[in-house]
Amino acid sequence: MRYIKSGQLEKISLIVNERRISADCRSNTTLLDFLRTNLSLTGTHAGCEHGVCGACTVSIDGHAVRSCLGFACQFEGAVITTVEGLSKTSELSDLQLAFSRHHALQCGFCTPGFLAIAEDLLSRSPTPSEDEIREEVSSNLCRCTGYAGIVRAIHEVSIMRTNSKQEG
């Protein structure tokens, strides 16, 4: 194990939204703060900063992770996708469009975390049941939507992606 003094300047290299990043950051900078402050990726939101609310959830090496719970230097070499990287084009992703269609967002504060959770779920379970979707999204907090639209949006995208694979 490598011990690092708190606040020490560290050089890190990682891939964020398909772009290789090399940057200096303090050893006590959370990944959340690094993304928002150092990289200006402000779509990832700071909510409770204790890992409870899920607003800061991003994909790290293909898994949904709370970015407020780890230091940026711990993710050396990781592949990270934030809400800004969900679409490979200037258009919204299928999941983002479904969230809009099903009114799965109101204030939008929790939405980036829900999108990361949804992509993680669909990568592990391409055709989840509504109960599985409800179980998965229960890990994130939303005070506006009541979750029904979120569940419908994820379910719709799972069907669309499955049908697309079968046709292709």
N, C-alpha and C positions, 0 to 999 in steps of 0.2 A: 504494500500500500504506500502511496506517495502522500506525504503530509505537506500541506500548503498553509502558510500563515494567512490568517484572515485579513482580507483587504489587499493582499499582495497582487500586483499586476501580473496577469497570466495571458499568454498568447493561446488562442483557441482557433481551431479550424473545424468547420462543419458545413453541411449542405443544407441550406434553408430555401425552400420553395424552388428546388432544382438549381440553385445557384451556390457555388462554392464560396464560402465566407471565411476569411482569416481576419481576426481582430484581436485587439487587446481588451481585456476586461478584468475587473477586480475579482478576486477569488470568492468574495462573498456576494456577488451579483447573481440574483436568481435568473433562471432562464427567461422568465416572464419579463423582468426588467431589461435584460439584454435584448430581447426581441423588440420591446417597445422603445427603449431609449437608444440603444446602440444601432439598431437596424431600422428604426422608424416603422416597424410593423405593428401598428396600433390596433389592428383588428382583434388581436388577442387581448381580452379584457382582464383587468385586475379587479377582482371582486373581494372575497373574504381574505385572500392571501394566506389561507390555512388549509387549502385543499378540499374544502367542503362544498363550495358552490358550483365548481366546474366551469366558470366563465373563462378560465385561463387554459382550458384543455386544448392541446395541440397533438399532432401525430409525431411520434418519435420512433423512427425505424419501424413504421407501420402499426404502432400501438398508441391508443389514446392515453395521454399522460398529462397530469396537472403541472403546468410549467412554473407555478409558484412554489412548488415543493423541492425543486432541485436547483443547484447552482449551475450556471452556464458552463463552467469549466468541467463539470462532470459529464457533459455530453460531447466531449471531444470526438470528432469523427462521425457523429450521428447524422442521420438524414431526418430533417424536421420539415413538416408541412403545417403552415398556419392557414387561417381562413383565406388569406390573400393568395395562397397557392393552390386552392381547391380546383380552380379552373385553369386549364392549359391555354386558354384563349382569352380574349377581352370580354367574352360572354360569360354569364353566370353558369355554374355547373348544373347538372340535372337536379342535384339535391337542393341547391340554392333556389332554383326555379320552383321546385315542388314546395319548399318552405313558403315561398311567396304565394303560390296558388292556394295552399291550404291554410293560409293565415297562421302559420306556425311561428310567427314572430310578431311582437307588438312593439315594445320599446327597443328590442334588438340587442340588449346588453348580453343576454345569455346565449344568443344565437351562434356565435363562433364556436363555443364549447359544445353545443348540441350537434353542430355540423361535424365536428371532429369525432364525437362519440358515434354518430350515425355512420360515417365512413368506416370507422373501425369495426362496428358491428357488421356492416354489409361485406366487408372484406373477409370476416371470419364465418359469417352465416349469410350467404347471398339471398336466402328466402326465409327470413325470420318470421315467426308467428307474431300476431299482435301482442300476445303476452310476453314474448321474448323482447320485443321492441320496448314495451312498457317497463320491463325489468331493467333494461339497459339505460333508458333515459331517466330512470328514477335516481341515477347517480348525480344528476345535475339539477340545479334549482332554477325555477322560473316562477316569477310572481304574477305574470300577465296572462299567459295563454291557457292554462289549465291542461296542457300537454296533449289534448286530443288532436289538434292540428299537426303537432310534431309527429305523433304516431302515424297519422294518415299520410303525411309527406314521406316518411321513411318507408312505409309499406308500399306506397305508389312507386317509389324509385326501385325498390327491390323487384317488383313485378316488371317494371319497364326494362331494367337491366337483364333480368332473366329472359324475357321475351326477345330482347335484342341479341343475346347470345345464341338462343335457339334458332333465330332467323339467319344469323351470320355464320 
